[in-house]
Amino acid sequence: MSYHSVLVAVDLSNESTRIIERALELAGGEVGRITLTHVVEPVAAAYPIDAYAINMTKLQEEAMAIARQRLAGIAEKHRIPPAQQQILAGAAATEIRSKAEEIGADLIVIGSHGTSGWKLLLGSTANKVLHGASCDIMTVRVGN
């Protein structure tokens, strides 16, 4: 069975290639079926509330630009065109599920760090994506 619309969520690590390769297998080798995405968490969440002197908007824009550049580099290795690359901002699980619905994905492929326990087995983001997704989800074990 191959899927027709696959949303591939990557964290821009070296393991992103492994996740994309698995997604391509599931899409029957058709790059046109892949939408590659990365979610940049809000920069403000990383700073204490009293960090009022920091220009959060500029930091967020810089984080988005860096992510866009890194995603493009990863996508290029797999011949995934810019129109199929998405950088999103927000809570990762929410944005991934929302993008999957928007594009009519029938599969989400996401990496997962297996350690122990259910939440650790899936990873916190993968676990959150699983709950509430309206399509199949494939987790690719990474990191071990």
Accessible surface in RSA format (square Angstrom, percent):
REM  Atomic radii and reference values for relative SASA: ProtOr
REM  Chains: A
REM  Algorithm: Lee & Richards
REM  Probe-radius: 1.40
REM  Slices: 20
REM RES _ NUM      All-atoms   Total-Side   Main-Chain    Non-polar    All polar
REM                ABS   REL    ABS   REL    ABS   REL    ABS   REL    ABS   REL
RES MET A   1   193.18 100.0 112.30  74.3  80.87 192.6  99.03  84.2  94.15 124.7
RES SER A   2    41.44  35.0  28.31  37.8  13.13  30.2  11.87  25.3  29.57  41.4
RES TYR A   3    28.53  13.3  28.36  16.1   0.17   0.4   8.29   6.2  20.24  25.0
RES HIS A   4   126.93  69.4 116.18  80.8  10.75  27.5  79.45  81.9  47.48  55.2
RES SER A   5    26.09  22.0  25.29  33.7   0.80   1.9  18.82  40.1   7.28  10.2
RES VAL A   6     0.12   0.1   0.00   0.0   0.12   0.3   0.00   0.0   0.12   0.3
RES LEU A   7     0.00   0.0   0.00   0.0   0.00   0.0   0.00   0.0   0.00   0.0
RES VAL A   8     0.00   0.0   0.00   0.0   0.00   0.0   0.00   0.0   0.00   0.0
RES ALA A   9     6.45   5.9   4.43   6.8   2.02   4.6   4.78   6.7   1.67   4.4
RES VAL A  10     8.70   5.7   0.00   0.0   8.70  21.0   3.46   3.0   5.25  14.2
RES ASP A  11    78.36  54.9  59.09  58.8  19.27  45.6  39.05  91.9  39.31  39.2
RES LEU A  12    10.61   5.9   6.77   4.8   3.84   9.7   7.03   4.9   3.58   9.6
RES SER A  13    39.80  33.6  28.34  37.8  11.47  26.4  36.52  77.8   3.28   4.6
RES ASN A  14   150.67 103.9 125.79 121.6  24.88  59.9  37.99  91.4 112.68 108.9
RES GLU A  15    51.30  29.5  48.88  37.0   2.41   5.7  24.64  47.7  26.66  21.8
RES SER A  16     0.56   0.5   0.56   0.7   0.00   0.0   0.56   1.2   0.00   0.0
RES THR A  17    43.09  30.6  42.93  43.5   0.16   0.4  32.47  43.6  10.62  16.1
RES ARG A  18   119.71  50.3 116.35  59.3   3.37   8.0  46.17  63.1  73.54  44.6
RES ILE A  19     4.49   2.6   4.49   3.3   0.00   0.0   4.49   3.2   0.00   0.0
RES ILE A  20     0.00   0.0   0.00   0.0   0.00   0.0   0.00   0.0   0.00   0.0
RES GLU A  21    86.56  49.7  83.59  63.2   2.97   7.1  28.80  55.7  57.76  47.2
RES ARG A  22    82.69  34.7  81.55  41.6   1.14   2.7  23.07  31.5  59.62  36.1
RES ALA A  23     0.00   0.0   0.00   0.0   0.00   0.0   0.00   0.0   0.00   0.0
RES LEU A  24    27.57  15.4  27.57  19.7   0.00   0.0  27.57  19.4   0.00   0.0
RES GLU A  25   113.85  65.4  88.77  67.2  25.08  59.7  45.22  87.5  68.62  56.0
RES LEU A  26    25.28  14.1  24.27  17.4   1.01   2.5  25.28  17.8   0.00   0.0
RES ALA A  27     0.00   0.0   0.00   0.0   0.00   0.0   0.00   0.0   0.00   0.0
RES GLY A  28    46.70  57.6   0.00   N/A  46.70  57.6  24.69  67.8  22.01  49.3
RES GLY A  29    52.97  65.3   0.00   N/A  52.97  65.3  27.93  76.6  25.05  56.1
RES GLU A  30    91.74  52.7  89.78  67.9   1.96   4.7  11.93  23.1  79.80  65.2
RES VAL A  31    40.73  26.8  36.46  33.0   4.27  10.3  36.46  31.7   4.27  11.6
RES GLY A  32    64.34  79.3   0.00   N/A  64.34  79.3  31.23  85.7  33.11  74.2
RES ARG A  33    66.43  27.9  59.81  30.5   6.62  15.8  15.90  21.7  50.52  30.6
RES ILE A  34     1.10   0.6   0.00   0.0   1.10   2.6   0.15   0.1   0.94   2.6
RES THR A  35    20.43  14.5  20.43  20.7   0.00   0.0   3.68   4.9  16.75  25.3
RES LEU A  36     0.00   0.0   0.00   0.0   0.00   0.0   0.00   0.0   0.00   0.0
RES THR A  37     0.00   0.0   0.00   0.0   0.00   0.0   0.00   0.0   0.00   0.0
RES HIS A  38    27.56  15.1  26.68  18.5   0.88   2.2  16.53  17.0  11.03  12.8
RES VAL A  39    14.90   9.8   2.55   2.3  12.35  29.8   2.55   2.2  12.35  33.5
RES VAL A  40    14.73   9.7  12.31  11.1   2.42   5.8  14.73  12.8   0.00   0.0
RES GLU A  41    94.59  54.3  86.78  65.7   7.81  18.6  50.02  96.7  44.57  36.4
RES PRO A  42    58.75  42.8  54.85  50.0   3.89  14.2  55.72  46.0   3.02  18.8
RES VAL A  43    22.25  14.6  17.93  16.2   4.32  10.4  22.12  19.2   0.13   0.4
RES ALA A  44    56.47  51.9  47.12  72.7   9.35  21.3  47.33  66.7   9.14  24.2
RES ALA A  45    87.67  80.6  45.16  69.7  42.51  96.7  58.35  82.2  29.32  77.7
RES ALA A  46    84.88  78.0  45.57  70.3  39.31  89.4  58.06  81.8  26.82  71.1
RES TYR A  47    83.33  38.9  70.57  40.1  12.77  33.2  37.28  28.0  46.05  56.8
RES PRO A  48    91.79  66.9  76.69  69.9  15.10  54.9  88.90  73.4   2.89  18.0
RES ILE A  49   176.25 100.3 152.50 113.6  23.76  57.3 160.19 115.4  16.06  43.6
RES ASP A  50   105.31  73.8  88.34  87.9  16.96  40.1  40.57  95.5  64.74  64.6
RES ALA A  51    15.81  14.5   4.97   7.7  10.84  24.7  14.83  20.9   0.98   2.6
RES TYR A  52   193.13  90.2 159.28  90.6  33.85  88.1 122.41  92.0  70.72  87.2
RES ALA A  53    93.32  85.8  55.54  85.7  37.78  85.9  64.20  90.4  29.12  77.1
RES ILE A  54    64.60  36.8  52.17  38.9  12.42  29.9  57.06  41.1   7.54  20.5
RES ASN A  55    90.09  62.1  76.64  74.1  13.45  32.4  34.36  82.7  55.72  53.9
RES MET A  56    50.30  26.1  46.10  30.5   4.21  10.0  46.31  39.4   4.00   5.3
RES THR A  57    92.07  65.5  86.34  87.5   5.74  13.7  54.94  73.8  37.13  56.1
RES LYS A  58   117.08  57.1 115.84  71.1   1.24   2.9  60.65  54.6  56.43  60.1
RES LEU A  59    51.23  28.5  48.70  34.8   2.52   6.3  48.70  34.2   2.52   6.8
RES GLN A  60    38.30  21.4  38.30  28.0   0.00   0.0  33.75  71.8   4.55   3.4
RES GLU A  61   106.80  61.3  99.79  75.5   7.01  16.7  42.96  83.1  63.84  52.1
RES GLU A  62    77.48  44.5  73.94  55.9   3.54   8.4  36.01  69.6  41.47  33.9
RES ALA A  63    29.09  26.7  20.25  31.2   8.84  20.1  25.63  36.1   3.46   9.2
RES MET A  64    32.63  16.9  32.63  21.6   0.00   0.0  32.63  27.7   0.00   0.0
RES ALA A  65    52.11  47.9  46.64  72.0   5.48  12.5  47.25  66.5   4.87  12.9
RES ILE A  66   101.16  57.6 100.49  74.9   0.67   1.6 101.12  72.8   0.03   0.1
RES ALA A  67     5.08   4.7   4.23   6.5   0.84   1.9   4.85   6.8   0.22   0.6
RES ARG A  68   126.69  53.2 126.10  64.3   0.59   1.4  62.23  85.1  64.46  39.1
RES GLN A  69   137.36  76.8 125.39  91.6  11.97  28.5  44.11  93.9  93.25  70.7
RES ARG A  70   125.38  52.6 117.39  59.8   8.00  19.0  37.91  51.8  87.47  53.0
RES LEU A  71     1.28   0.7   1.28   0.9   0.00   0.0   1.28   0.9   0.00   0.0
RES ALA A  72    43.26  39.8  40.17  62.0   3.08   7.0  40.50  57.0   2.76   7.3
RES GLY A  73    32.53  40.1   0.00   N/A  32.53  40.1  29.67  81.4   2.86   6.4
RES ILE A  74    19.89  11.3  19.46  14.5   0.43   1.0  19.46  14.0   0.43   1.2
RES ALA A  75     0.00   0.0   0.00   0.0   0.00   0.0   0.00   0.0   0.00   0.0
RES GLU A  76   133.91  76.9 119.55  90.4  14.36  34.2  46.10  89.2  87.81  71.7
RES LYS A  77   150.74  73.5 118.37  72.6  32.36  77.1  81.50  73.4  69.24  73.7
RES HIS A  78    23.72  13.0  14.08   9.8   9.64  24.7  12.51  12.9  11.21  13.0
RES ARG A  79   199.65  83.8 181.14  92.3  18.51  44.1  70.78  96.7 128.87  78.1
RES ILE A  80     3.90   2.2   0.00   0.0   3.90   9.4   0.17   0.1   3.72  10.1
RES PRO A  81    54.42  39.7  47.86  43.6   6.56  23.8  54.42  44.9   0.00   0.0
RES PRO A  82   111.00  80.9 101.15  92.2   9.85  35.8 101.99  84.2   9.01  56.0
RES ALA A  83    92.18  84.8  59.03  91.1  33.15  75.4  72.28 101.8  19.90  52.7
RES GLN A  84    35.04  19.6  33.65  24.6   1.38   3.3  19.82  42.2  15.22  11.5
RES GLN A  85    32.49  18.2  18.57  13.6  13.92  33.1   6.76  14.4  25.73  19.5
RES GLN A  86    50.76  28.4  48.25  35.3   2.51   6.0   3.00   6.4  47.76  36.2
RES ILE A  87    26.01  14.8   4.02   3.0  21.99  53.0   4.02   2.9  21.99  59.7
RES LEU A  88    27.20  15.1  24.42  17.5   2.78   7.0  27.20  19.1   0.00   0.0
RES ALA A  89    49.81  45.8  30.02  46.3  19.79  45.0  30.18  42.5  19.63  52.0
RES GLY A  90    14.25  17.6   0.00   N/A  14.25  17.6  14.05  38.5   0.20   0.5
RES ALA A  91    55.89  51.4  49.17  75.9   6.72  15.3  50.14  70.6   5.74  15.2
RES ALA A  92    15.93  14.7  13.83  21.3   2.10   4.8  13.83  19.5   2.10   5.6
RES ALA A  93     8.92   8.2   6.14   9.5   2.77   6.3   6.14   8.7   2.77   7.3
RES THR A  94    71.68  51.0  70.55  71.5   1.13   2.7  50.15  67.4  21.53  32.6
RES GLU A  95    48.50  27.8  48.19  36.5   0.30   0.7   0.07   0.1  48.43  39.5
RES ILE A  96     5.49   3.1   5.49   4.1   0.00   0.0   5.49   4.0   0.00   0.0
RES ARG A  97    57.14  24.0  55.66  28.4   1.48   3.5   9.73  13.3  47.41  28.7
RES SER A  98    62.19  52.6  51.96  69.3  10.23  23.6  23.50  50.0  38.70  54.2
RES LYS A  99    18.68   9.1  17.10  10.5   1.58   3.8   4.70   4.2  13.98  14.9
RES ALA A 100     4.19   3.8   3.35   5.2   0.83   1.9   3.71   5.2   0.47   1.2
RES GLU A 101   110.33  63.3  85.76  64.9  24.57  58.5  30.44  58.9  79.90  65.2
RES GLU A 102   126.06  72.4  87.79  66.4  38.27  91.1  45.85  88.7  80.20  65.5
RES ILE A 103    55.87  31.8  28.12  20.9  27.75  66.9  36.85  26.5  19.02  51.6
RES GLY A 104    53.10  65.5   0.00   N/A  53.10  65.5  34.59  94.9  18.50  41.4
RES ALA A 105    12.10  11.1   0.00   0.0  12.10  27.5   0.00   0.0  12.10  32.1
RES ASP A 106    48.22  33.8  43.07  42.9   5.16  12.2  34.12  80.3  14.10  14.1
RES LEU A 107     3.33   1.9   3.33   2.4   0.00   0.0   3.33   2.3   0.00   0.0
RES ILE A 108     0.61   0.3   0.61   0.5   0.00   0.0   0.61   0.4   0.00   0.0
RES VAL A 109     0.00   0.0   0.00   0.0   0.00   0.0   0.00   0.0   0.00   0.0
RES ILE A 110    10.51   6.0  10.51   7.8   0.00   0.0  10.51   7.6   0.00   0.0
RES GLY A 111    17.72  21.9   0.00   N/A  17.72  21.9   5.20  14.3  12.51  28.0
RES SER A 112     5.99   5.1   4.56   6.1   1.42   3.3   5.10  10.9   0.88   1.2
RES HIS A 113    89.80  49.1  88.70  61.7   1.11   2.8  58.90  60.7  30.90  36.0
RES GLY A 114     2.99   3.7   0.00   N/A   2.99   3.7   1.51   4.1   1.48   3.3
RES THR A 115   102.71  73.1  71.38  72.4  31.34  74.7  58.82  79.0  43.90  66.4
RES SER A 116    71.62  60.5  65.35  87.2   6.27  14.4  45.93  97.8  25.69  36.0
RES GLY A 117    53.90  66.5   0.00   N/A  53.90  66.5  41.07 112.7  12.83  28.7
RES TRP A 118   154.54  62.0 141.63  68.6  12.90  30.3 135.83  72.4  18.70  30.3
RES LYS A 119   111.79  54.5 108.67  66.7   3.12   7.4  57.96  52.2  53.83  57.3
RES LEU A 120   100.48  56.0  98.53  70.5   1.94   4.9  98.99  69.5   1.49   4.0
RES LEU A 121    82.56  46.0  78.81  56.4   3.74   9.4  78.81  55.3   3.74  10.1
RES LEU A 122    19.39  10.8  19.33  13.8   0.06   0.2  19.33  13.6   0.06   0.2
RES GLY A 123    16.54  20.4   0.00   N/A  16.54  20.4  16.54  45.4   0.00   0.0
RES SER A 124    56.97  48.1  49.54  66.1   7.43  17.1  18.97  40.4  38.00  53.2
RES THR A 125    50.90  36.2  47.82  48.5   3.08   7.3  21.20  28.5  29.70  44.9
RES ALA A 126     2.19   2.0   0.45   0.7   1.74   4.0   0.45   0.6   1.74   4.6
RES ASN A 127    19.35  13.3  19.35  18.7   0.00   0.0   0.00   0.0  19.35  18.7
RES LYS A 128   111.87  54.6 107.80  66.1   4.07   9.7  58.61  52.8  53.26  56.7
RES VAL A 129     0.00   0.0   0.00   0.0   0.00   0.0   0.00   0.0   0.00   0.0
RES LEU A 130    70.59  39.3  60.48  43.3  10.12  25.4  60.48  42.5  10.12  27.2
RES HIS A 131   111.29  60.8 100.78  70.1  10.50  26.9  76.95  79.3  34.34  40.0
RES GLY A 132    63.84  78.7   0.00   N/A  63.84  78.7  35.64  97.8  28.19  63.1
RES ALA A 133    27.32  25.1   1.21   1.9  26.11  59.4   2.81   4.0  24.52  64.9
RES SER A 134    88.07  74.4  46.14  61.6  41.93  96.6  45.43  96.7  42.64  59.7
RES CYS A 135    28.74  21.7   5.96   6.6  22.78  53.5  16.15  40.9  12.59  13.6
RES ASP A 136    74.22  52.0  67.13  66.8   7.09  16.8  17.92  42.2  56.30  56.1
RES ILE A 137    39.06  22.2   5.52   4.1  33.54  80.8   5.52   4.0  33.54  91.0
RES MET A 138    55.39  28.7  52.80  34.9   2.59   6.2  39.68  33.7  15.71  20.8
RES THR A 139    46.72  33.2  30.21  30.6  16.51  39.3   6.23   8.4  40.48  61.2
RES VAL A 140    12.94   8.5   9.73   8.8   3.21   7.7  12.94  11.2   0.00   0.0
RES ARG A 141   121.45  51.0 114.52  58.4   6.93  16.5  56.67  77.5  64.78  39.3
RES VAL A 142     3.42   2.3   3.16   2.9   0.26   0.6   3.42   3.0   0.00   0.0
RES GLY A 143    42.49  52.4   0.00   N/A  42.49  52.4  12.30  33.8  30.18  67.6
RES ASN A 144   131.35  90.6  58.96  57.0  72.39 174.3  53.45 128.6  77.90  75.3
END  Absolute sums over single chains surface
CHAIN  1 A     8027.5       6318.2       1709.3       4549.1       3478.4
END  Absolute sums over all chains
TOTAL          8027.5       6318.2       1709.3       4549.1       3478.4
